Amino acid sequence: MERVAVRKRGVDKINVYGRDIPVKRYTIDTDEVAIDLWYHDELGWVQLVSETGKGATLIYRRI
């Protein structure tokens, strides 16, 4: 188990299925990493971005 803090980060636009849609952004902070998440009211999860700790960025996107 790890302690986390969740922060609301506002509204962004992300391209999903070929169109820009408004999404809500959140950040999950741990002692070692921050994970950014984007959600759409109807589609649910649409994107995740996080540093790997090894100099790379991990990105998952709903396509």
Residue pairs with C-beta under 8 A, 6 or more apart in sequence:
2 30
2 31
3 30
3 31
4 28
4 29
4 30
5 28
5 29
6 26
6 27
6 28
6 29
7 26
7 27
7 29
8 24
8 25
8 26
9 25
9 26
9 27
9 36
10 24
10 25
11 22
11 23
11 24
11 25
12 22
12 23
12 25
12 38
13 20
13 21
13 22
13 23
14 20
14 21
14 23
14 38
14 46
14 47
14 61
15 21
16 40
16 43
16 46
16 62
16 63
17 63
21 40
21 43
21 46
22 40
23 38
23 39
23 40
23 46
23 47
24 38
24 39
24 40
24 41
25 36
25 37
25 38
26 36
26 37
26 38
26 39
27 34
27 35
27 36
27 37
28 34
28 35
28 37
32 53
33 50
33 51
33 53
34 50
34 51
35 48
35 49
35 50
36 47
36 48
36 49
36 50
37 45
37 47
37 48
38 45
38 46
38 47
38 48
39 45
39 46
40 46
43 62
45 62
46 61
46 62
47 59
47 60
47 61
47 62
48 58
48 59
48 60
49 57
49 58
49 59
49 60
50 57
50 58
51 57
51 58
52 58
